[in-house]
Amino acid sequence: MKTFNYHSAKDSKEAKKLSSSNSAFLAGGMTTIPSMKLGLATYKDIIDIKNIKKLSGISVSGKSIKIGATTKHTEVANSKEIKKTIPSLSSLAEGIGDPQVRNRGTIGGSIANNDPAADYPSACLALNAVIHTNERKIEASKFFKGMFETALKKGELIETVEFQIPEKSSYQKYPNPASRYAIVGVYVAKHKSGVNVAITGAKPCVYNDKDLAKALVSSFSSNSISGMEVNSSNMNSDIHASAEFRASLVVTQAKKAVEAC
Ligand SMILES: Cc1cc2nc3c(=O)[nH]c(=O)nc-3n(C[C@H](O)[C@H](O)[C@H](O)COP(=O)(O)OP(=O)(O)OC[C@H]3O[C@@H](n4cnc5c(N)ncnc54)[C@H](O)[C@@H]3O)c2cc1C
């Protein structure tokens, strides 16, 4: 690992001031530290945001849940408020990685990183999330731009993620047995305004499957999507799963999710 300057920011303003074109925020460090150790990333400045109190915590108000960016996966998994209002979100958090990862990794770090196989990005799309940063509010549908790419500008800090509480929802992941990342994960959410079917793991970036959603708006039952085929031509293919297998998993996991709602 190359040498770097370590800073601990006391608030979002200081974090922004310390950031540069060659810096990274340190939340759980579950991605940043291994990337630095492996020499995949080097930074001049590491800005620790864990001591910014405002960035952590969970609050429920009316139709939405707000989760602070440095809230750990294990806190989301164990939150009574989330279990009561969006149980699918707490079970998603419970299925991330292993206990070590869940005790350090954060929701803000996960969505800022936008790994193509990460779980939270699908929750953001399915639950019409709004990402509150130190500069603006970004709708989830405009936040995830491509593989490891988001709408965040350099030095822009996620402060909270606000999820809309759905009528019903379920997240069904077919995990990689080693890392627990999603080979394919499908998050189905039924809102008053419609249905979202968000898919992670299948393509280079999380996306909403409009065809599956349309079929479920007509009739919210697994029969209405049974037999549907998903185009595999632009899907990920690797040693873990072919594009064709991923395409079939999208429908299988979507059916499971609808049945579990
Ligand atoms: C072995 C292993 C297994 C895993 N399995 C899974 C899995 O099954 N599912 C899954 O979804 N994930 C999985 N992960 C990822 C993990 O859950 C973390 O969420 C992820 O690594 C990043 O979160 P972090 O808090 O550690 O971020 P960091 O590593 O601290 O930061 C990652 C990036 O996000 C940026 N960042 C962090 N916080 C903010 C913020 N508030 N605002 C703006 N930018 C920010 C940083 O600058 C950095 O670029 C796994 C990781 C490991 C190591």
The ligand as an SDF file (V2000), in Angstrom:
LIG
                    3D

 53 58  0  0  0  0  0  0  0  0999 V2000
  -15.8350   -9.9680    1.2420 C   0  0  0  0  0  0  0  0  0  0  0  0
  -16.8760   -8.9550    0.8490 C   0  0  0  0  0  0  0  0  0  0  0  0
  -18.1640   -9.3800    0.5540 C   0  0  0  0  0  0  0  0  0  0  0  0
  -19.1350   -8.4490    0.1780 C   0  0  0  0  0  0  0  0  0  0  0  0
  -20.3830   -8.9150   -0.1360 N   0  0  0  0  0  0  0  0  0  0  0  0
  -21.3230   -8.0350   -0.5180 C   0  0  0  0  0  0  0  0  0  0  0  0
  -22.6520   -8.4810   -0.8510 C   0  0  0  0  0  0  0  0  0  0  0  0
  -23.0180   -9.6470   -0.7390 O   0  0  0  0  0  0  0  0  0  0  0  0
  -23.5300   -7.5270   -1.2630 N   0  0  0  0  0  0  0  0  0  0  0  0
  -23.2170   -6.2010   -1.3490 C   0  0  0  0  0  0  0  0  0  0  0  0
  -24.0600   -5.3940   -1.7390 O   0  0  0  0  0  0  0  0  0  0  0  0
  -21.9930   -5.7550   -1.0250 N   0  0  0  0  0  0  0  0  0  0  0  0
  -21.0470   -6.6290   -0.6050 C   0  0  0  0  0  0  0  0  0  0  0  0
  -19.8180   -6.1630   -0.2460 N   0  0  0  0  0  0  0  0  0  0  0  0
  -19.5710   -4.6780   -0.2690 C   0  0  0  0  0  0  0  0  0  0  0  0
  -19.7920   -4.0580    1.1230 C   0  0  0  0  0  0  0  0  0  0  0  0
  -21.0750   -4.3540    1.5310 O   0  0  0  0  0  0  0  0  0  0  0  0
  -19.6490   -2.4980    1.2440 C   0  0  0  0  0  0  0  0  0  0  0  0
  -20.9030   -1.8860    1.1940 O   0  0  0  0  0  0  0  0  0  0  0  0
  -18.9150   -1.8480    0.1870 C   0  0  0  0  0  0  0  0  0  0  0  0
  -17.6650   -2.4970    0.1510 O   0  0  0  0  0  0  0  0  0  0  0  0
  -18.6590   -0.3210    0.3840 C   0  0  0  0  0  0  0  0  0  0  0  0
  -19.0840    0.2030    1.6110 O   0  0  0  0  0  0  0  0  0  0  0  0
  -18.0660    0.8280    2.6370 P   0  0  0  0  0  0  0  0  0  0  0  0
  -18.8810    1.5370    3.6660 O   0  0  0  0  0  0  0  0  0  0  0  0
  -17.1110   -0.1870    3.1150 O   0  0  0  0  0  0  0  0  0  0  0  0
  -17.3520    1.9450    1.7440 O   0  0  0  0  0  0  0  0  0  0  0  0
  -15.7800    2.4160    1.5730 P   0  0  0  0  0  0  0  0  0  0  0  0
  -14.9820    1.2180    1.2330 O   0  0  0  0  0  0  0  0  0  0  0  0
  -15.4100    3.1330    2.8320 O   0  0  0  0  0  0  0  0  0  0  0  0
  -15.9480    3.3980    0.3880 O   0  0  0  0  0  0  0  0  0  0  0  0
  -16.2390    2.9200   -0.9100 C   0  0  0  0  0  0  0  0  0  0  0  0
  -16.3550    4.0930   -1.8910 C   0  0  0  0  0  0  0  0  0  0  0  0
  -17.4980    4.8650   -1.5940 O   0  0  0  0  0  0  0  0  0  0  0  0
  -17.1810    6.2370   -1.3650 C   0  0  0  0  0  0  0  0  0  0  0  0
  -18.0320    6.6670   -0.2560 N   0  0  0  0  0  0  0  0  0  0  0  0
  -18.1890    6.0620    0.9510 C   0  0  0  0  0  0  0  0  0  0  0  0
  -19.1140    6.7080    1.6730 N   0  0  0  0  0  0  0  0  0  0  0  0
  -19.5450    7.7570    0.9130 C   0  0  0  0  0  0  0  0  0  0  0  0
  -20.4990    8.8020    1.1210 C   0  0  0  0  0  0  0  0  0  0  0  0
  -21.2150    8.9070    2.2450 N   0  0  0  0  0  0  0  0  0  0  0  0
  -20.6750    9.6960    0.1210 N   0  0  0  0  0  0  0  0  0  0  0  0
  -19.9800    9.6290   -1.0260 C   0  0  0  0  0  0  0  0  0  0  0  0
  -19.0600    8.6620   -1.2760 N   0  0  0  0  0  0  0  0  0  0  0  0
  -18.8460    7.7400   -0.3190 C   0  0  0  0  0  0  0  0  0  0  0  0
  -15.6920    6.2610   -1.0430 C   0  0  0  0  0  0  0  0  0  0  0  0
  -15.1040    7.4810   -1.4410 O   0  0  0  0  0  0  0  0  0  0  0  0
  -15.1770    5.0690   -1.8570 C   0  0  0  0  0  0  0  0  0  0  0  0
  -14.9400    5.4970   -3.1810 O   0  0  0  0  0  0  0  0  0  0  0  0
  -18.8230   -7.0530    0.1310 C   0  0  0  0  0  0  0  0  0  0  0  0
  -17.5310   -6.6210    0.4560 C   0  0  0  0  0  0  0  0  0  0  0  0
  -16.5690   -7.5510    0.8210 C   0  0  0  0  0  0  0  0  0  0  0  0
  -15.1890   -7.0580    1.1740 C   0  0  0  0  0  0  0  0  0  0  0  0
  1  2  1  0
  2  3  1  0
  2 52  2  0
  3  4  2  0
  4  5  1  0
  4 50  1  0
  5  6  2  0
  6  7  1  0
  6 13  1  0
  7  8  2  0
  7  9  1  0
  9 10  1  0
 10 11  2  0
 10 12  1  0
 12 13  2  0
 13 14  1  0
 14 15  1  0
 14 50  1  0
 15 16  1  0
 16 17  1  0
 16 18  1  0
 18 19  1  0
 18 20  1  0
 20 21  1  0
 20 22  1  0
 22 23  1  0
 23 24  1  0
 24 25  2  0
 24 26  1  0
 24 27  1  0
 27 28  1  0
 28 29  2  0
 28 30  1  0
 28 31  1  0
 31 32  1  0
 32 33  1  0
 33 34  1  0
 33 48  1  0
 34 35  1  0
 35 36  1  0
 35 46  1  0
 36 37  1  0
 36 45  1  0
 37 38  2  0
 38 39  1  0
 39 40  1  0
 39 45  2  0
 40 41  1  0
 40 42  2  0
 42 43  1  0
 43 44  2  0
 44 45  1  0
 46 47  1  0
 46 48  1  0
 48 49  1  0
 50 51  2  0
 51 52  1  0
 52 53  1  0
M  END
$$$$
